[in-house]
Amino acid sequence: MLPFLGSEALAAGIVNRYQLATQYDAVFRNVYIPKGQALSAIDKAVAAWLWSGRRAITAGLSAAALHGSGWIDAHLPAELNQIHRHKTSGIILHSDALAEDEISLVNGVPVTTPARTAYDLGRRRGLGIAVIRVDALMHATGLKPADIQLIADRHRGARGILQLRNVVSLSDVGSESPQETRTRLLLTDAGLRPTRTQIDVFDRYNRHVGRIDMGWDEWLVGVEYDGIQHWEDPKIRARDIDKQVELQALGWQIIRVSSDMIKYRPHVIVRRVRAALRAAGAPV
């Protein structure tokens, strides 16, 4: 159930004051959700917009959530733009000027467009997390680097614009998780940026063997990030084993990566990828 304004629900006779007090939790002043319901990033974005009296533009991470970006922590504050109200806990208020073509509607809620949202998120401190967020937004919306560049060119000299240009150059629409982005950035920093992401591989009968997270199809070297489900789900694990055997039969070398390796042993990932590329004849 989406958040709602308590005053409107009372006026419409949907709930009475006792029900509102005992069966619902307040997210912000006068904004409620059913008691015990987990609050998603989308819920928090809608709740903040309702708190504004439906006058604000959702921005930043709230806009990204409404555009369908994944991996947004619901505990982070909601973000609104162009609303003059007193600050409240759990909402960040911005006062950025927005052009008409930097605002869109998602299910009736005004939001900054994907390009403007990427422009805002990509300028925030922390290159890695900025690329992760722009990757997620691109993956969710099909946003192109050129779309972000148009907004950047419009706002030359803005704070963080140099980082944004770096973020755009490092971003990739094919990233399907933060850890895939971290893996790609790790390899890029080592001078081994994958030439493609989400590589579909077919056998000689044109049967789809599988998809590789990232790699170099010219050299038949791929990198796969294995999340926890790849280790704990027997069906996924069995499928991974079959896929690995079939890819190897087609000449592919696959380097598998785990979260532990990214965090504690990144040098191992780089060493294995570099060795595989060299063995394939790549000029690394």
RATA-V16172 format. One record per residue. N is the residue number from 1. PSI is psi in whole degrees, -180 to 180 (* if undefined). OMEGA is omega as a letter, one per 40 degrees, with the letter a starting at -180 (999 if undefined). Layout:
N_PSI_OMEGA + N_PSI_OMEGA
//
This chain:
1_131_a + 2_155_i + 3_154_i + 4_160_i + 5_124_a + 6_-39_a + 7_-38_i + 8_-40_i + 9_-37_i + 10_-44_a + 11_-33_a + 12_-5_i + 13_15_a + 14_-36_i + 15_161_i + 16_175_a + 17_-35_i + 18_-45_i + 19_-41_a + 20_-39_a + 21_-29_a + 22_-23_a + 23_-1_a + 24_152_i + 25_140_i + 26_126_i + 27_-53_i + 28_178_a + 29_122_i + 30_10_i + 31_127_a + 32_157_i + 33_160_i + 34_142_a + 35_131_i + 36_-7_a + 37_131_i + 38_136_a + 39_117_i + 40_170_i + 41_-34_i + 42_-45_i + 43_-44_a + 44_-37_i + 45_-46_i + 46_-42_i + 47_-42_i + 48_-41_i + 49_-41_i + 50_-42_i + 51_-34_a + 52_-2_a + 53_25_a + 54_28_a + 55_-21_a + 56_167_i + 57_124_i + 58_141_a + 59_178_i + 60_-134_a + 61_-31_i + 62_-43_i + 63_-43_i + 64_-42_i + 65_-44_a + 66_-28_i + 67_-6_i + 68_4_i + 69_139_i + 70_179_i + 71_30_i + 72_122_a + 73_121_a + 74_-14_i + 75_-14_i + 76_153_a + 77_151_i + 78_163_a + 79_133_i + 80_153_i + 81_151_i + 82_52_i + 83_128_a + 84_91_i + 85_163_i + 86_146_i + 87_151_i + 88_153_a + 89_135_i + 90_2_i + 91_130_i + 92_129_a + 93_129_i + 94_159_i + 95_41_a + 96_142_i + 97_134_a + 98_133_i + 99_160_a + 100_-37_a + 101_9_i + 102_8_a + 103_137_i + 104_-180_i + 105_136_i + 106_110_a + 107_41_i + 108_-3_a + 109_126_i + 110_131_a + 111_156_i + 112_145_a + 113_162_i + 114_-42_a + 115_-44_i + 116_-38_i + 117_-44_i + 118_-39_i + 119_-44_a + 120_-47_a + 121_-35_a + 122_-15_a + 123_-6_a + 124_149_a + 125_138_a + 126_93_a + 127_-45_a + 128_-49_a + 129_-31_i + 130_-42_i + 131_-42_i + 132_-46_a + 133_-39_i + 134_-39_i + 135_-49_a + 136_-40_i + 137_-41_i + 138_-43_a + 139_-37_a + 140_-31_a + 141_-13_a + 142_14_i + 143_139_a + 144_149_i + 145_-37_a + 146_-32_i + 147_-40_i + 148_-39_a + 149_-36_i + 150_-42_i + 151_-42_i + 152_-42_i + 153_-31_i + 154_-29_a + 155_47_a + 156_137_i + 157_-4_i + 158_154_i + 159_134_i + 160_7_a + 161_-32_i + 162_-42_i + 163_-41_a + 164_-44_a + 165_-36_i + 166_-42_i + 167_-45_a + 168_-40_a + 169_-26_a + 170_-13_a + 171_159_a + 172_125_a + 173_-19_a + 174_-8_a + 175_129_a + 176_3_i + 177_159_i + 178_-37_a + 179_-32_i + 180_-40_i + 181_-44_i + 182_-40_i + 183_-46_a + 184_-41_i + 185_-38_i + 186_-46_i + 187_-38_i + 188_-43_i + 189_-28_i + 190_7_a + 191_22_a + 192_45_a + 193_127_i + 194_143_a + 195_-19_i + 196_156_i + 197_156_a + 198_65_a + 199_115_i + 200_129_a + 201_133_i + 202_149_i + 203_-175_a + 204_-14_i + 205_10_a + 206_26_i + 207_133_a + 208_116_a + 209_-39_a + 210_178_i + 211_134_a + 212_134_a + 213_-45_a + 214_161_i + 215_-161_a + 216_95_a + 217_-22_i + 218_-33_a + 219_1_a + 220_45_i + 221_127_a + 222_158_i + 223_129_a + 224_125_i + 225_127_i + 226_107_i + 227_179_a + 228_-31_a + 229_-26_i + 230_-18_a + 231_-31_a + 232_-23_a + 233_112_a + 234_-37_a + 235_-45_i + 236_-40_a + 237_-43_i + 238_-40_i + 239_-39_i + 240_-41_a + 241_-46_i + 242_-43_a + 243_-43_a + 244_-45_a + 245_-44_a + 246_-39_i + 247_-41_i + 248_-36_i + 249_-26_i + 250_3_i + 251_1_a + 252_141_i + 253_123_a + 254_125_i + 255_120_a + 256_140_a + 257_140_i + 258_167_i + 259_-35_i + 260_-41_i + 261_-41_i + 262_-41_a + 263_-43_a + 264_-21_a + 265_50_a + 266_-31_a + 267_-30_i + 268_-42_i + 269_-49_a + 270_-45_a + 271_-43_a + 272_-41_i + 273_-45_a + 274_-42_a + 275_-41_i + 276_-42_i + 277_-42_i + 278_-42_i + 279_-30_i + 280_-8_i + 281_8_i + 282_144_a + 283_76_i + 284_*_999
//
